Structures are given as structure tokens and as C-alpha cells.
Amino acid sequence: MTSTRSDRPVNGHAHPGKSRAAVDPTKTAPRRPEHGDSGGKPPAAAARIVAMAREQYRFVTSPDSRPYAVALDGPNTALPLRNKGGLRQRLARQFADAYPGEVASQSALADAMTVLEGLAEDTDPVPVHLRVGRAEDGAVVVDLGSTDGRAVVVTGTGWNVVDRAPVLFRRSGAMAPMPPPVLDGDGLAKLHALLNMDTPTFHQLVAWLVAAWIPDIPHPALVCKGEQGTGKSKAAQLFINLVDPSPAAKRSQPRDPKAWNTQAFASWALCLDNVSTIPPWLSDTLCKAVTGDGVVDRALYTDDDVVVLTFRRVLALTTIDAGALAGDLAERVLLLDLQLIDDDRRRSEEELDATFAAVRPAVLGALFDVLACVLAVLPSVRLDTMPRMADFARVLAAIDETQGWNTLGDYLATSANVATDAMEGDPFAMAIAHLVEQAGTWQGTAGELLEALPAPFVRPPNWPKDATRASGRVKRLAPLLRSIGITVDDTQRSRDRHRHRLITLARAAPEEETASTPEQGPLWPEVTPLGEGRTPPEQP
């Protein structure tokens, strides 16, 4: 869809002065007179670099105070000023092209960048998006990541590929280009054929993939669970490469918060592979990344300046045991239980990659069809009750309305079982459950609770060591305990002069229906084709 202009300079940038091809290498390039001076020395290199930059770029600042350059005639892409692959590197090359025989020094480039940063600070902050953004008219914009700057714009009436994105995007080294989507009514069926999951599970996956492109809502972490031989890692890699392609879609657990912040800032969607245990700091960090996180750190080479990282991310994890999920994180996941692949259906990774590459444009087109349908009805969706991850639940309800599925009911039922699995992986929570099961109702201080609970022979690291830590753990476990019918109340105090806070644990009234995992259907079923380019429902 992008037209080629024969009069446009290479890479969309106008090189001042003579091009390298027009210079006679046998002669010394004369100094060009400046400001009417016929023979004086030209301005310093830093000044010439600044002049070159101002001819070709405008300078903006993001809401987190990062300066960027945006080409006046080219993709709507924000270039960092100093990073590798950013404006500094480009200007150094252009300076050598424009002034043969001269190379900009590091100090000249540094001085120029300082001036350009000042120009950026004079402007009001503008949103700078990574892979996905929301336009002023409400459209969802997905950056294809290609050098020509094309993007997919999705509205409630459909989607199309545009030559220039209507919102400003930044790029990172962790991004890879996304192929342009194509209209193909069989796209979802082609994706389902690659996966070992039944139809209800596949519908939940489609809902998660579609919601991953809605930038202003929290997205539950997708947890691919299954024993060895279920293809968890490969499946998660395929999912991430649909939403936000990357040369490193699968990554190991970060070793500390700083390593995590670096990864999260560079990718809209990422997968942590083979998660067996999740330390408390990482569990908290993943929870904040799901709902939105902000990190303040000291800027390099300064004592009092800071940098701010703000992000909300789309996460996937692969694990064998969902009990590794802590209570808070367990409430923010969408669990997909993958089934063992039969030997006669197992394919080599090379064959699977080739098939995925062939069907990916059609799959993307089908997913954008569903997203357009969701955007058409989402403003009118109302839920009788608002569960945790309510925004995602509204997306599921919109998908069910437009596609005739039951993703919301399946998600709520599966979430209850995830909470139970997380309970079974927490010895302290299981001890509380056993206490309530025996006593029916228990009341006392946090210290008395520690004495009442039978401590395991080998005390786990997260077992509370004192009353203060025990009180905090009970508060964090309250949602999980509630999911299995145990209420937690810590609003009362003792009647003596010490006024100690009391914890009351009791069985909740039994519900008429208990949620359970939906009955599993056959794997690799025949999926009814959607038809050529599904159109959203008409609005009233």
C-alpha cells in the first residue's frame, strides 16, 4: 500500500550539501562559505550537526521526560537521541556524507545532542507508544515494525493498513517486524490447527490475543500449563509473536528488578519460559506489570536527577505447576491447560515455524476482524457483577456477544480452579484452611494464629516468622481463602486495654453452584470458517 517516490532521498532524509557520489575523490572538498562570508571558517561541527538535525526532524518529549526526534518526511517513529540506532548515530553518518574528509568528534556530537534535548524540552509532552497505541478518535493502532512505518488501524467498522501511523511509536532492539494482515475467512481455523487445545480453551486464547491489542486495559498473564511434551514453550512463543513479534519472544526469569525493568521497557508483550518458582519480588513485579507500573531510578552520571519508566505489559508464562503462582498473581492470570501431543501428531520445530510463517498473515487478519467486532460493541457492554480483571471480563463479554462463544463463563470457572491450585502450593494458606475446616470459626490475634497453626517440620521460607508478618500474609491470602469459601475479617479489636487487632476466620455460606473447569471437548476440532473479512455488527 506504500507508494514509491522517485524524488525522495534515500531513507527519507535530505542530505545537505553534495552527496558522496557527486564528490570528485581526487580533489579536496572546499569549505562552503557561511553567513555570506566568502572564505571564513565554517561554523563548528556541533553547530552544523544541529542545523542538519533541525532541517530534517522535529523534537518532542514523552510523558516520562525522554527526548525523541521525529522525521519531518518519513515514518511517524520516535528516535531516541543518544541510544544505539538513534539520532546521534544517524547524524554522525550524515555529517560524514555531507562534509567529505570530516568526521564529527564525540564531543561535537555530545554538544549537539545537548542542544537538541533542550529543543525537545521546550515542547509539551506527547504520548509515545510501543507497538500498540490509541488514536485520538479511539481507534487501536498496531505498529507493524517495518522500516516504512506502516501500521494497522482498527475501529468498530473494520481495519486497514495505513502508510503512516496516526500515533507516535518508538522502536526497540527487542522488536521484530509483523507481516501485514490479509483477509482470509479461515484464519482462526488455521491457528487452531497448530495448537493442541480444545475449542473452549482456544476461544479463550483468541480473546486474550485480541485483548492484548487494547492498550489501555489490564491484561491477565497468560499461563501455559502442562506436563513435558505438551509444547508449552513453543505455543507461548507463537502467541507472543502474533501480538508483538520479537527475536527473543521467550526469556528466562529476570534475576532482579533492574533486569526486569530493562526487558519490560523494550517489549509490549513478553514470555517468561519454564517458571518453576516465583520469588516474592517477582510475583509483586508481575502483578504491577499487569495492572500498570511505574519505576523511578537515578539517572546515569547524576546525583539528583531521575528517570521514570511507566508501563503496562502483556505477559505469558509457561509452567508445569500452577501452584508456583502466589495469591495476588493467581488472580491475574488466564490459565490454558495444554494437552499431551500424540506421537503421530508431533511435528518438528522447523516444520511448525514454516507453517506458522505461512498462515500468520491470515491469522492476524482474522484476529483484527474479531477486534473490530469487539470495539463496535464494547462501549455498550455491562456486566451484572464485576470480577477481578473487570476490563478484560468486559472484552470477553463483547467477544461472546459478537462471536456466539462462552469465553467469560469459561474464564471465571477456570480462574476459581487456578486459585485452588495456588492455595495448594502455599503451606501457610493450607494450614489456615485446615484450621477453619476443624474449628468452623476461629478468632484471635495474629500471634495466637501462629501458635494455633501446626508449623511444618521443615519450615518453608515464606512461613511468617512473627505476628506482624503473619497478619500481612493473611491479608494477602484473603482473596484466595475467599475463593475456597473462607472469609477473613480483621476489623475487630480485643476488649481489653491493649486493643489488639483480631483476625476472624470463618466458613462462608455455601453457594448453590460451584464453578469448575468446563468439560473438555475433542482436540483439533473443525472450526467453522468466519467468511471473507468478517464485518462488525451494525450499531443502533
C-alpha positions in Angstrom: 0.0 0.0 0.0 3.0 2.3 0.3 3.8 4.2 -2.9 7.4 4.8 -4.0 8.5 8.3 -4.8 11.4 8.6 -7.1 12.3 12.1 -5.9 12.5 11.1 -2.2 16.1 10.9 -0.9 17.4 7.6 0.4 16.0 6.6 3.8 13.6 9.6 3.6 16.3 12.1 4.7 17.5 15.1 2.7 21.3 15.3 2.9 22.5 18.9 2.9 25.3 19.8 0.6 26.7 17.4 -2.0 26.2 13.7 -1.8 29.2 11.4 -1.6 28.6 10.1 -5.1 28.9 13.7 -6.5 32.3 14.4 -5.0 35.5 14.0 -7.0 37.7 11.9 -4.8 40.8 13.3 -6.4 40.1 16.8 -5.2 39.8 18.3 -1.7 36.3 19.4 -0.9 36.2 23.2 -0.5 34.8 24.8 2.6 31.4 26.2 1.9 31.0 29.8 2.9 28.7 30.5 5.7 26.6 33.6 6.5 27.8 35.5 3.5 31.4 35.1 4.5 33.5 34.3 1.4 36.4 32.4 2.8 35.9 32.3 6.5 36.0 29.2 8.6 32.7 27.3 8.7 30.7 27.0 12.0 31.9 24.4 14.5 30.9 20.8 13.8 28.4 20.8 16.6 26.6 23.8 15.1 26.4 22.2 11.7 25.1 19.0 13.2 22.3 20.9 15.0 21.4 22.7 11.7 21.2 19.4 9.9 19.0 17.9 12.6 16.6 20.9 12.6 16.1 20.7 8.9 15.0 17.1 9.0 13.4 16.4 12.4 11.1 17.8 15.0 11.9 17.2 18.6 9.4 16.0 21.3 9.4 14.8 24.8 7.4 11.8 26.1 5.4 11.9 29.3 8.2 10.2 31.1 10.6 13.1 30.1 12.5 11.2 27.4 13.6 13.3 24.4 12.9 12.0 20.9 13.4 13.1 17.2 10.7 12.5 14.6 11.4 12.8 10.9 9.5 15.6 9.1 9.2 13.5 6.0 9.1 9.8 6.9 7.6 7.3 9.3 5.9 8.6 12.5 8.6 6.9 14.6 10.3 8.4 17.6 14.1 8.1 17.5 16.0 8.3 20.8 18.7 11.0 20.7 21.6 9.1 22.2 20.9 5.4 22.1 22.4 3.0 19.7 20.5 3.2 16.4 19.1 6.6 17.4 19.6 10.1 16.1 23.2 10.5 17.2 24.4 7.6 15.1 22.4 8.8 12.0 23.7 12.4 12.3 27.3 11.2 12.6 26.9 9.3 9.3 25.1 12.1 7.5 27.8 14.6 8.7 30.5 12.4 7.1 28.4 12.2 3.9 27.8 16.0 3.7 31.4 17.0 4.6 33.8 14.6 3.0 37.1 14.5 4.8 35.5 15.4 8.1 34.3 13.1 10.9 32.2 14.5 13.8 34.0 14.1 17.1 32.4 12.6 20.1 32.4 16.0 21.9 30.8 17.7 18.9 28.0 15.0 18.8 27.6 15.3 22.6 27.3 19.1 22.4 24.7 18.8 19.6 22.6 16.2 21.4 22.5 18.6 24.5 21.2 21.4 22.3 18.6 19.1 20.7 17.5 17.8 24.1 16.9 21.4 25.0 14.7 21.9 21.9 12.7 18.8 22.9 12.1 20.1 26.5 10.6 23.3 25.1 7.6 21.3 23.8 4.6 19.8 25.7 4.9 16.1 26.3 3.3 13.8 23.6 2.4 10.2 24.0 5.0 7.8 22.6 3.7 4.2 22.2 5.4 0.8 21.9 3.8 -1.5 19.3 0.2 -0.6 20.3 -1.4 2.8 20.7 -4.8 4.5 20.9 -5.5 7.3 18.4 -7.5 10.4 19.3 -10.6 9.1 17.6 -10.5 5.9 19.7 -9.0 3.6 17.0 -6.5 1.0 18.0 -3.2 1.3 16.1 -0.7 -1.5 15.8 2.8 -0.8 14.6 4.0 -3.3 12.0 7.6 -2.5 13.0 8.7 -2.2 9.4 11.2 0.4 8.2 8.5 2.1 6.1 6.4 2.9 9.2 3.2 1.2 8.2 0.6 0.4 10.8 -2.8 -1.3 11.2 -5.7 0.9 12.3 -8.7 -0.9 13.8 -12.0 0.7 14.5 -15.5 -0.5 15.2 -16.2 -0.6 11.4 -13.1 -2.7 10.4 -9.4 -2.5 9.9 -6.9 -1.3 7.3 -3.2 -0.9 6.8 -2.0 2.7 6.6 1.3 4.1 5.2 1.9 6.4 8.2 0.7 5.7 11.7 -1.6 8.3 13.2 0.2 8.0 16.6 3.8 8.2 17.5 5.7 4.9 18.0 9.1 4.1 19.4 11.1 1.1 18.4 13.5 -1.2 20.4 16.0 -3.9 19.6 13.7 -6.4 21.1 11.1 -5.8 18.3 10.7 -7.6 15.0 8.5 -6.7 12.0 5.0 -8.0 11.8 3.7 -9.2 8.4 0.8 -7.2 7.1 -2.5 -8.9 7.8 -4.7 -10.3 5.0 -8.4 -11.1 4.7 -8.9 -14.8 5.0 -12.1 -16.2 6.5 -10.2 -19.4 7.6 -7.5 -17.6 9.7 -8.7 -18.8 13.1 -9.1 -22.3 11.9 -5.5 -22.3 10.6 -4.3 -21.1 14.0 -6.3 -23.7 15.9 -4.8 -26.4 13.7 -1.4 -25.6 15.1 -2.4 -26.0 18.8 -3.3 -28.9 21.0 -6.2 -27.4 22.8 -10.0 -27.9 22.7 -12.5 -25.4 21.4 -13.3 -23.6 24.7 -9.6 -23.2 25.5 -8.9 -22.0 22.0 -11.7 -19.4 22.3 -10.2 -18.1 25.5 -6.8 -17.8 23.7 -8.3 -15.8 20.9 -9.9 -13.5 23.4 -6.6 -12.9 25.1 -4.8 -12.3 21.8 -7.4 -9.7 20.8 -7.4 -8.0 24.2 -3.6 -7.8 24.0 -4.0 -5.1 21.3 -6.3 -2.9 23.5 -3.6 -0.7 25.1 -5.5 1.0 27.9 -6.8 -2.0 30.0 -5.0 -4.5 32.2 -4.3 -7.9 30.6 -4.2 -11.1 32.6 -0.9 -13.0 32.4 -1.4 -16.0 30.1 -0.1 -19.1 31.8 0.5 -22.1 29.6 0.4 -25.2 31.9 1.1 -28.8 31.0 3.5 -31.7 31.5 6.6 -32.2 29.4 5.7 -32.9 25.8 2.7 -30.6 25.6 4.5 -27.9 23.6 4.1 -25.1 26.2 7.2 -23.2 25.3 6.6 -23.3 21.5 2.9 -22.4 21.9 3.8 -19.4 24.1 6.4 -18.3 21.6 3.7 -18.4 18.8 1.3 -16.3 20.9 3.8 -13.6 21.7 5.0 -13.4 18.0 1.4 -12.8 17.0 0.9 -9.9 19.4 4.4 -8.4 19.5 7.0 -10.2 17.3 10.4 -10.4 18.8 13.7 -12.2 18.1 13.6 -13.2 21.8 10.0 -14.0 22.4 10.9 -16.5 25.2 13.1 -15.3 28.1 14.4 -16.6 31.3 13.3 -15.2 34.6 14.9 -11.9 35.4 17.5 -12.0 38.2 16.5 -8.7 39.8 14.1 -5.8 39.4 16.5 -3.8 37.3 16.9 -6.6 34.7 13.1 -6.9 34.6 12.6 -3.2 34.0 15.0 -3.3 31.1 13.1 -6.2 29.5 9.7 -4.7 30.1 10.6 -1.3 28.7 11.7 -2.8 25.4 8.7 -5.1 24.7 5.0 -4.7 24.7 4.5 -8.5 25.1 7.0 -11.0 26.5 7.1 -14.6 27.8 8.9 -16.0 30.8 9.7 -19.6 30.0 9.9 -22.6 32.3 8.8 -20.9 35.5 9.1 -23.3 38.4 9.3 -21.0 41.4 8.5 -17.3 41.6 10.2 -15.2 44.3 8.0 -12.7 46.1 9.6 -9.7 44.5 9.0 -11.1 41.0 5.4 -12.0 41.9 4.7 -8.5 43.0 6.5 -7.1 39.9 4.4 -9.2 37.5 1.2 -8.1 39.3 2.2 -4.4 38.9 3.2 -5.0 35.2 -0.3 -6.5 34.6 -2.2 -3.5 36.1 0.3 -0.8 35.3 3.7 0.0 36.9 5.9 3.0 37.4 9.6 2.9 38.3 11.8 5.8 39.4 15.6 5.4 39.2 18.6 7.6 39.4 19.8 8.8 36.0 23.2 7.8 34.9 26.1 10.1 35.9 23.9 12.3 38.1 23.3 12.6 41.8 19.9 14.1 41.9 18.3 13.5 38.5 15.9 10.6 38.0 14.5 8.6 35.1 10.9 7.3 35.1 9.7 4.1 33.5 6.0 3.6 33.2 4.5 0.6 31.5 1.6 -1.9 31.4 2.6 -5.1 29.7 1.1 -8.2 28.1 2.7 -11.3 29.8 2.8 -15.0 29.2 4.4 -17.7 31.4 5.0 -21.4 30.9 5.0 -23.7 33.9 4.3 -27.3 34.9 2.8 -26.5 38.3 0.4 -23.6 38.7 1.0 -23.8 42.4 4.1 -21.7 41.8 1.7 -18.7 41.4 1.3 -16.6 44.5 -2.1 -15.4 45.6 -2.1 -12.0 44.1 -0.7 -13.2 40.8 -3.1 -16.2 40.7 -6.0 -13.7 40.5 -4.4 -12.0 37.4 -3.8 -15.0 35.1 -5.6 -16.8 32.3 -4.7 -20.5 32.5 -4.5 -22.6 29.4 -4.0 -26.2 30.2 -2.3 -27.8 27.1 -2.8 -31.5 26.4 -0.1 -34.1 25.6 0.6 -34.2 21.9 0.3 -37.7 20.4 3.3 -39.0 18.6 1.5 -39.2 15.3 0.6 -35.5 15.5 4.0 -34.2 16.7 5.9 -32.0 14.2 9.4 -30.8 14.0 10.1 -27.2 15.1 11.3 -26.3 11.6 8.0 -27.6 10.1 6.0 -25.7 12.7 7.9 -22.5 12.1 7.4 -22.7 8.4 3.6 -23.4 8.8 3.2 -20.5 11.2 5.0 -18.1 8.9 2.7 -19.2 6.1 -0.5 -18.7 8.0 0.4 -15.7 10.2 -0.9 -13.0 7.8 -4.3 -14.8 7.6 -4.3 -15.3 11.4 -3.6 -11.7 12.0 -6.4 -10.6 9.6 -8.9 -12.9 11.5 -7.8 -11.6 14.9 -8.2 -8.0 13.7 -11.7 -8.9 12.4 -12.6 -10.0 15.9 -11.0 -6.9 17.5 -13.1 -4.7 15.2 -16.2 -6.5 16.3 -15.2 -6.0 20.0 -14.6 -2.3 19.5 -18.0 -1.9 17.9 -19.9 -3.3 21.0 -17.6 -2.7 23.9 -18.9 0.7 24.9 -22.4 -0.8 25.5 -21.2 -3.9 27.4 -22.4 -4.0 31.0 -21.7 -6.9 33.5 -24.1 -7.9 36.3 -21.1 -8.4 38.6 -17.5 -7.0 38.2 -14.9 -9.7 38.8 -11.2 -9.2 39.2 -9.7 -8.1 35.9 -13.1 -6.4 35.1 -11.9 -4.7 31.9 -10.7 -8.0 30.5 -14.0 -9.6 31.5 -15.9 -6.9 29.5 -13.8 -7.7 26.5 -14.7 -11.4 26.9 -18.4 -10.4 27.1 -18.1 -8.4 23.9 -16.4 -11.4 22.2 -19.2 -13.7 23.4 -21.8 -11.3 22.1 -20.3 -10.9 18.6 -18.9 -14.5 18.1 -21.5 -16.6 20.0 -18.9 -18.1 22.3 -18.8 -18.6 26.1 -15.3 -17.2 27.0 -16.4 -15.2 30.0 -18.1 -18.2 31.8 -15.1 -20.5 31.0 -12.6 -17.8 32.2 -14.5 -17.4 35.5 -14.7 -21.1 36.1 -11.1 -21.7 35.3 -10.0 -18.8 37.5 -11.6 -20.4 40.5 -9.5 -23.6 39.9 -6.4 -21.5 39.5 -7.0 -20.1 43.0 -7.3 -23.6 44.4 -4.0 -24.6 42.7 -2.3 -21.6 44.2 -3.7 -22.5 47.6 -2.3 -26.0 47.4 1.1 -24.5 46.6 1.2 -22.3 49.8 1.7 -24.3 53.1 0.6 -21.3 55.2 -2.7 -21.0 53.3 -3.3 -24.7 53.5 -2.7 -24.6 57.3 -5.3 -21.9 57.7 -7.8 -23.8 55.5 -7.2 -26.9 57.7 -7.7 -24.8 60.9 -11.1 -23.5 59.7 -12.1 -26.9 58.5 -11.6 -28.2 62.0 -12.9 -25.3 64.0 -15.5 -23.9 61.8 -14.9 -20.3 63.1 -11.7 -19.1 64.6 -10.8 -15.7 66.2 -7.7 -14.4 67.7 -4.6 -12.2 67.3 -2.0 -12.8 64.6 0.4 -14.2 67.3 -2.3 -16.6 68.5 -2.9 -17.7 64.9 0.8 -18.6 64.6 0.6 -20.7 67.7 -2.6 -22.4 66.6 -1.3 -23.4 63.2 0.8 -26.6 63.1 4.1 -25.5 61.7 5.6 -27.9 59.1 8.6 -30.0 60.2 10.7 -28.2 57.6 9.5 -24.5 57.7 9.3 -23.0 54.2 11.0 -19.7 53.6 7.7 -17.8 53.2 6.3 -19.1 56.6 5.7 -16.0 58.8 8.3 -15.5 61.5 6.3 -13.2 63.7 2.9 -11.8 64.3 3.4 -8.8 62.1 4.4 -10.9 59.1 1.5 -13.3 59.8 -1.0 -10.5 59.8 0.3 -9.3 56.4 0.2 -12.8 54.9 -3.4 -13.3 56.0 -4.4 -10.1 54.3 -2.7 -11.1 51.1 -4.2 -14.6 51.2 -7.7 -13.2 51.8 -8.8 -13.4 48.1 -7.6 -16.9 47.7 -9.2 -18.0 51.0 -12.4 -16.4 49.9 -12.3 -18.4 46.6 -12.5 -21.7 48.6 -15.2 -20.5 51.0 -13.2 -18.9 53.9 -13.9 -15.3 54.9 -11.3 -13.1 56.6 -12.3 -10.2 58.9 -9.6 -8.1 60.7 -11.8 -5.1 61.6 -12.5 -6.1 65.2 -10.3 -5.5 68.2 -10.0 -7.1 71.6 -11.9 -5.6 74.5 -9.0 -5.4 76.9 -6.9 -2.4 77.4 -4.4 -3.5 74.7 -7.0 -3.3 71.9 -5.2 -5.9 69.8 -6.4 -6.4 66.3 -8.4 -9.7 65.9 -8.5 -11.9 62.9 -11.7 -13.8 62.4 -11.7 -16.8 60.0 -15.0 -18.5 59.2 -16.7 -20.6 56.6 -18.7 -18.7 54.0 -22.3 -19.7 53.2 -22.2 -22.4 50.6 -23.1 -21.3 47.1 -25.8 -23.0 45.0 -23.3 -23.8 42.2 -19.6 -24.4 42.4 -17.5 -23.3 39.4 -15.4 -26.0 37.9 -13.4 -26.5 34.8 -15.6 -26.8 31.7 -15.9 -30.2 30.2 -13.1 -30.8 27.7 -14.0 -31.3 24.1 -12.0 -33.1 21.4 -8.7 -31.6 20.4 -8.1 -30.1 17.0 -11.8 -29.8 16.1 -13.1 -28.5 12.9 -13.6 -24.7 13.3 -16.3 -23.1 11.2 -14.6 -20.5 8.8 -15.6 -16.9 9.6 -16.1 -16.0 6.0 -14.3 -13.4 3.9 -13.5 -10.5 6.1 -16.0 -10.6 9.0 -17.8 -7.3 9.4 -18.8 -5.9 12.8 -22.4 -5.8 13.8 -24.4 -2.7 12.8 -24.7 -0.1 15.5 -28.1 1.0 16.6 
